[in-house]
Amino acid sequence: MWKKIFGGGKTAREEKAPANQNPLYDRINWQRLPRHVAIIMDGNGRWAQKRALPRTAGHKAGAETFRRIATCCKNLGLEYLTVYAFSTENWKRSEDEVSTIMRLFETYLHEAIDTMERDQIRLKILGEQARISPELRRLIAKTDEISAHYDGFQANVCINYGGRDEIVRAAKKFAALCMEGSVTPEELTEGLFSGLLDTAGIPDPELIIRPSGEIRTSNFLLWQSAYAEYYFTDVLWPDFDEAELKKALLSYQSRNRRFGGVK
């Protein structure tokens, strides 16, 4: 089933975009695609409530949206997709909702392990793992092992992740290095600190998308988003589709990224 997420074939960077597949294709500059797009998958609960369904149904629908959007990102030629699936604050939700989300994670990781090696797909789980189940940690270790053998498109899924928590954990790692004598406090640089974060080795996202009408960062990739472009939409995550992704990419391409300088 993981094959449904990451289909084979050439990417949009390798061949001409499909003719007349969608009017938005004609407006995309294929040479100016971001390498890394991140998405806050928000609105699952509200999507379900609008349909008089339990919130858990919204999470299942949101998982299917992730499948479609991950496929689209790979086929468009993006290199990295990072999604905010479960935050450090989400443990406050009902036990039934949390259990459903964790079962979904386990299901998808089992699927990934069955097909990643065949399709040479990379998958990385970001976040603090001590609080999640031993079985989920085992599956994460297995996907890490498989991913180490391949290059190409990589999906990052944030589970029990919080931007502040990530920064605190990185600071503790640096403090430990200082205590053991490996480095001194004066040697700390942005590059060294970045290498201690969950996203070590992954380029910062150029575009962060937030569906559902909320206009805030919600503790997502706080360090990495220093120069990211944000795109907000009222569309709830289960209704987010390829056309919405392309609108976000077009918005990104219309912006002048100066990084504090002048063009």
C-alpha positions, -999 to 999 in steps of 0.1 A, spaced: 0 0 0 30 23 6 34 22 -32 3 43 -34 21 71 -15 53 71 -36 46 60 -71 74 53 -95 84 72 -127 103 103 -135 98 135 -115 87 169 -129 124 180 -127 133 152 -150 108 156 -177 83 182 -190 52 187 -169 21 169 -181 4 189 -208 -31 201 -200 -34 180 -169 -43 210 -148 -43 247 -157 -21 253 -126 7 233 -142 11 258 -169 18 285 -144 44 267 -123 80 275 -128 96 240 -127 131 255 -121 120 273 -89 103 246 -69 112 245 -32 134 215 -22 115 211 11 78 217 18 64 213 53 27 211 62 8 214 95 -20 188 89 -47 207 107 -85 205 106 -92 168 108 -114 171 139 -135 200 125 -138 182 91 -154 152 110 -176 174 132 -190 192 101 -202 158 89 -215 146 123 -187 120 125 -164 112 154 -131 130 154 -113 98 148 -129 96 113 -113 129 105 -78 115 113 -84 86 90 -95 109 62 -64 131 69 -42 101 66 -55 94 31 -49 131 22 -13 126 33 -10 97 9 -23 118 -20 -2 149 -12 30 128 -6 25 112 -41 20 146 -56 51 161 -40 73 132 -52 59 134 -87 63 172 -89 100 168 -81 102 180 -45 129 164 -24 115 166 11 80 167 26 77 172 64 42 168 80 32 178 116 12 147 126 11 147 164 25 174 187 38 173 222 6 191 232 -17 166 215 -15 142 244 -41 164 261 -68 150 237 -91 121 246 -76 87 252 -97 73 223 -85 99 199 -48 95 209 -51 57 206 -66 59 171 -38 82 159 -11 59 173 -27 29 157 -27 48 124 10 55 128 18 18 135 -2 7 104 16 31 81 50 22 94 43 -15 89 33 -7 53 64 13 48 87 -14 60 71 -38 36 77 -16 5 104 10 12 134 -12 2 117 -23 -30 108 13 -40 139 29 -25 120 55 -5 132 73 26 111 79 57 122 97 88 102 102 121 110 134 140 102 140 176 109 127 211 104 90 213 104 82 250 67 86 254 56 65 224 51 28 226 80 3 223 64 -12 192 63 22 175 99 29 185 109 -5 170 92 3 137 108 37 136 143 21 141 135 -3 112 125 26 88 157 45 97 177 14 89 161 10 55 162 47 47 200 48 53 206 28 21 189 51 -4 187 86 -18 158 104 -33 125 117 -20 121 117 17 90 121 39 95 133 75 66 127 99 66 146 132 53 124 160 53 137 196 71 167 182 73 203 195 97 230 182 106 242 217 110 207 230 134 199 201 155 230 208 157 221 245 167 186 237 194 199 213 207 223 241 210 194 265 230 174 239 254 203 235 257 207 273 265 170 275 292 174 249 307 204 268 307 183 301 325 155 284 351 179 270 343 173 233 336 210 227 336 243 246 307 267 249 326 292 227 326 267 198 288 267 195 277 279 160 243 278 142 256 250 121 267 229 151 234 235 168 214 226 137 233 193 137 219 184 171 183 189 161 159 162 149 163 175 113 201 172 112 212 168 76 178 179 62 176 214 45 153 239 61 119 241 46 114 270 21 76 267 23 53 259 52 16 253 45 -11 256 72 -46 245 62 -78 250 83 -79 288 86 -56 290 116 -28 316 113 -1 306 137 30 284 137 18 261 166 53 252 178 63 237 144 99 238 132 107 269 151 144 269 144 142 256 108 115 281 97 136 312 102 133 321 65 105 299 54 76 313 34 42 306 50 10 299 31 -23 298 49 -56 285 36 -91 280 50 -93 245 35 -94 218 61 -67 192 58 -88 162 46 -101 185 18 -66 197 8 -58 184 -27 -32 187 -55 -48 219 -67 -44 235 -33 -7 223 -32 -1 239 -65 -17 272 -54 7 272 -25 37 266 -48 25 294 -71 22 317 -41 58 307 -30 71 314 -65 55 349 -65 75 360 -35 109 378 -34 131 359 -11 158 383 0 171 366 32 176 400 49 193 415 18 182 436 -11 174 425 -47 
